[in-house]
Structure formats: C-alpha cells, structure tokens
Amino acid sequence: MRREGSPFQGLSTVFVKELADHISSVRMLMLELLIVFTALAALYEAINSLRQTTAEDPFLLLRLFTIDQAPLPSFVAILGFLIPLMAIGLGFDAVNGEHTRRTLSRILAQPIYRDALLMGKFLAALATIGISLAALWLLVIGLGLIFLGVPPGGEEVARSLVFLVVAIFYAGVWLSLAMLLSTVFRSAATAALVSLGIWLFLTVLWPMLAPALAQVVAPADPRYALLGLNDPATAVWTQELLRFSPNDLFEEAMLAVLSPTTRALGPVFLDQLRGAVMGAPLPFDESIMIAWPQTVGLVAGTIILFAFSYVLFQRQEVRA
C-alpha cells in the first residue's frame, strides 16, 4: 500500500518536541556543566599564558583555542574528547527508549511517518549540540575580549566560525553512531556501552594500533632507521589509518583552520616547502582547502551512519 503525502509530514512537530525535551533535561544540563567547567579551566590557563603575548600577534584570539598549559590540554583537545560524550548521551536511547516506554506504535499511529520521526530526533539532538557549542563559542570570544583586551579581526572571527561548524559536523558522526546502535539494540544500556566502547577504541586505542598496522602494511626501510628518520611510506600509511578515527579528522581540521601557519597535514616533504616563507600565515581560503577533506570525511561518516539507521528503522517491527 502506497503512503500518501510527504514522508516528512510531522517533522517540525517531532523536532520541536525533542528539542524542548533535550534542552530541559537533567542529562543535558549535566553534560553542559561538564563541558563548560572543563573548558573554562583550559581557557583560564590559556589566558594567563597569552597575557604575556604582545598585541601585535594577528591571531591572538585563535590561540585561545589551541594553546595548552600542563596539566590541561588545549580547548580544542578538550572538545574533541567531550563532544562525543554529549552526542552519545543524546542519541543512545533515541529509538530504543520509545520501545521501552511502549510509545513508538502510538506515535506512528498519528499522521507521522518513520522518516519524519527519525529525522526529527536526529535534527533536534544536533540542534541541541549546536546551540550548546554556539554558546560556548560566544563565551570564548567574550572572555578573550574581557581579559585580553584585543578585539578579534575579521579573519579570526571567520576561522572561529568554521571551527564551530566543523565541531557540529564532528558531533553529527557520534550522534549518528549512537542512533544507529539505539536502533540495533533494544536495551538503552547496551547501546550506551557499545557506543562508549567504540568511542574509547577509536580515541584511545586506535592511535596506538595504527602505527603497528602501518609497519605490517609498509615495513620501514632500515636505511631510514640508521639515519634516525621515519620511512615516508610507513608515515603515510600511519596517517591514513589514523584518519579512520573521527577524532583524528577533527583534530586535523582544527589544526588547519585555527593555526594559520599550518601548510600541510601529515608528513611534510621538501617539495611542499619550496617557495614557502616559514612562519608566514596562509590565507583563509587556503586553510579551508587544507581542512576540506577532513570536513567532508566527517559529513560523509554522518550520512553513512544515519543511512544505516534509517534502513534498519524502516524494517523494524514497532508494534508493542
């Protein structure tokens, strides 16, 4: 039997309802407080360090995002670690929670198709993360203005806005993964544990396994080892394997966008430095081109994972 009307009928209703639930939930409040307090600690150390920097630095505000002071990592590194937690926290029970409450069949009995329900839940969770990150971005800009006393330039604002957009795409990958596992497993606890397990594997274990796998695929030439150098082929394979992790893609994109002097990601060869003025910042559009493949990778990961969730959800039995 062919369905009538648009498959996204009721999308706005689901979106508004889910967005209101997320923003007012205790779970979201705790995640926000965790991120804000941790980020403020990193910003405090960064501001204390940057106060010794002269105002002639054209990218002083951007250094708030990237400078690190032991024992705390940089603001960007903290977000790279905590954004997945926020996304998983919002998505691990998106579908199986409706099964547990026995409300899914009642929702779909209304003039709302599965397409609109799943898309509405995804967009609402992503919008919630986007609102939180935008508020955090404004906090960083405000603290920089107050404590550094140097207004940001147009390029600094543009680069920081690109950072915000890429961070939302990064959150989308983990949100899609959490929703996929929420569709696969009927237990919310199982979906949460598997999501966190994959996150820990890709964030903590994969950076240690990738170099070992690269050595197997492309064994290092002993002549490079005698000279104390890394084999270029092995280094390239290591970098490509590391890019299977969304965390690595996010860090590389942020390095290109927030550090204007970055000319290449991964191994740098002599022909890439020909004619370059060391320490000179790249134009904004060239930095964007360097970060473009990583950004596309994050968007592609989000789409692929959400597509799997969509197909599985369409085939699921929803009767209570």
RAGIFEN-V374613 format. One record per residue. NEAR is the number of other ideal C-beta (glycine too) atoms within 10 Angstrom. D_LAST is the distance of its C-alpha to the last C-alpha in Angstrom with 1 decimal. Layout:
[[NEAR | D_LAST] [NEAR | D_LAST]]
This chain:
[[3 | 21.9] [3 | 23.4] [9 | 21.8] [7 | 24.2] [9 | 25.5] [11 | 25.5] [12 | 22.6] [15 | 23.3] [16 | 22.9] [20 | 21.5] [19 | 22.6] [12 | 25.0] [15 | 22.6] [21 | 20.2] [19 | 23.3] [12 | 25.0] [14 | 22.0] [21 | 21.4] [19 | 25.1] [12 | 25.7] [15 | 23.0] [20 | 24.7] [15 | 28.2] [9 | 27.7] [14 | 25.8] [7 | 27.7] [13 | 26.6] [19 | 28.3] [11 | 31.3] [11 | 31.8] [22 | 31.7] [17 | 34.1] [10 | 36.5] [14 | 36.5] [20 | 37.5] [14 | 39.9] [9 | 41.8] [17 | 42.1] [18 | 43.2] [15 | 45.7] [14 | 47.3] [22 | 47.8] [23 | 49.2] [14 | 51.5] [19 | 53.1] [25 | 53.3] [17 | 55.0] [11 | 57.5] [14 | 58.3] [18 | 58.6] [10 | 61.0] [6 | 63.6] [13 | 63.1] [7 | 65.3] [9 | 64.1] [7 | 65.5] [12 | 62.3] [12 | 60.7] [17 | 57.2] [19 | 57.3] [24 | 54.0] [23 | 52.2] [20 | 53.5] [26 | 51.3] [24 | 48.3] [18 | 49.9] [18 | 52.5] [16 | 51.7] [15 | 53.6] [6 | 53.2] [6 | 51.1] [17 | 48.6] [16 | 47.6] [21 | 47.7] [27 | 45.4] [24 | 43.9] [18 | 43.4] [18 | 41.5] [25 | 39.2] [20 | 38.7] [16 | 37.5] [15 | 35.4] [25 | 33.8] [27 | 31.4] [16 | 30.4] [24 | 29.6] [27 | 27.6] [25 | 25.6] [24 | 25.0] [27 | 23.5] [28 | 21.4] [26 | 20.1] [22 | 16.8] [26 | 16.6] [28 | 13.4] [23 | 12.0] [15 | 12.6] [19 | 10.1] [21 | 7.5] [13 | 9.3] [11 | 9.4] [10 | 5.8] [12 | 8.0] [22 | 7.8] [13 | 6.4] [12 | 8.9] [16 | 11.5] [17 | 11.5] [9 | 11.9] [11 | 15.2] [11 | 18.1] [17 | 17.2] [19 | 16.9] [17 | 15.5] [18 | 19.3] [22 | 19.9] [25 | 17.0] [22 | 18.0] [18 | 21.7] [22 | 21.5] [27 | 20.1] [24 | 22.8] [17 | 25.6] [21 | 24.9] [28 | 25.0] [21 | 28.1] [16 | 29.7] [25 | 29.3] [25 | 31.0] [17 | 33.6] [14 | 34.4] [21 | 34.9] [21 | 37.1] [14 | 39.1] [11 | 39.8] [20 | 40.9] [16 | 43.1] [11 | 44.7] [14 | 45.3] [19 | 47.1] [17 | 49.2] [10 | 50.1] [17 | 51.1] [25 | 53.2] [13 | 55.0] [9 | 55.7] [16 | 56.8] [19 | 58.3] [10 | 59.8] [17 | 59.6] [11 | 57.8] [19 | 55.7] [14 | 57.0] [8 | 55.2] [16 | 54.5] [23 | 53.1] [14 | 50.7] [15 | 49.7] [24 | 49.1] [20 | 47.1] [13 | 44.9] [20 | 44.3] [24 | 43.4] [14 | 40.7] [14 | 39.3] [22 | 39.3] [24 | 37.6] [20 | 34.7] [22 | 34.5] [30 | 34.6] [29 | 31.7] [24 | 29.8] [26 | 30.0] [28 | 28.5] [30 | 25.8] [25 | 24.8] [28 | 24.9] [29 | 22.7] [31 | 20.1] [26 | 20.4] [26 | 19.8] [29 | 16.9] [23 | 15.4] [17 | 16.7] [20 | 15.7] [13 | 12.5] [14 | 14.9] [18 | 16.7] [11 | 19.8] [15 | 20.1] [27 | 19.9] [20 | 22.5] [14 | 24.8] [20 | 24.8] [25 | 25.5] [16 | 28.3] [11 | 29.6] [16 | 30.1] [21 | 31.6] [12 | 34.1] [12 | 34.9] [19 | 35.8] [16 | 37.5] [12 | 39.4] [11 | 39.7] [17 | 39.9] [15 | 43.2] [8 | 44.7] [12 | 43.6] [20 | 44.5] [16 | 48.3] [10 | 48.3] [13 | 46.4] [22 | 48.9] [14 | 51.8] [9 | 50.4] [12 | 50.0] [16 | 53.2] [11 | 55.5] [16 | 57.9] [15 | 61.5] [9 | 63.8] [9 | 66.3] [15 | 63.9] [11 | 63.4] [8 | 67.2] [9 | 67.5] [6 | 64.7] [12 | 62.5] [15 | 59.0] [20 | 58.7] [14 | 57.5] [16 | 55.4] [20 | 53.6] [19 | 53.1] [15 | 51.6] [19 | 49.1] [23 | 48.2] [17 | 47.5] [13 | 45.4] [19 | 43.3] [21 | 42.8] [17 | 41.5] [13 | 38.3] [19 | 37.4] [26 | 36.2] [22 | 38.2] [22 | 41.4] [25 | 40.8] [26 | 40.4] [18 | 43.5] [22 | 45.6] [30 | 44.6] [27 | 45.5] [17 | 48.7] [27 | 49.8] [28 | 48.9] [26 | 50.0] [19 | 53.0] [20 | 55.2] [12 | 57.7] [18 | 55.1] [18 | 56.3] [12 | 54.1] [19 | 51.1] [13 | 51.6] [15 | 54.9] [13 | 57.8] [11 | 60.6] [6 | 64.1] [7 | 63.8] [11 | 61.0] [12 | 63.5] [7 | 66.4] [6 | 67.6] [12 | 65.2] [8 | 66.5] [7 | 65.0] [6 | 63.2] [9 | 63.2] [16 | 59.8] [17 | 58.1] [10 | 57.5] [16 | 54.0] [7 | 53.1] [13 | 54.2] [25 | 52.0] [17 | 49.1] [12 | 49.9] [18 | 50.0] [23 | 46.5] [12 | 45.1] [14 | 44.0] [25 | 42.1] [21 | 40.4] [13 | 39.4] [20 | 38.1] [21 | 35.8] [15 | 34.6] [12 | 34.1] [20 | 32.1] [23 | 29.8] [13 | 29.3] [13 | 28.8] [20 | 26.2] [20 | 24.3] [12 | 24.7] [16 | 23.0] [25 | 20.1] [19 | 19.9] [12 | 20.1] [14 | 17.5] [21 | 15.0] [12 | 15.9] [9 | 15.2] [14 | 11.8] [8 | 8.7] [16 | 6.3] [7 | 3.8] [10 | 0.0]]
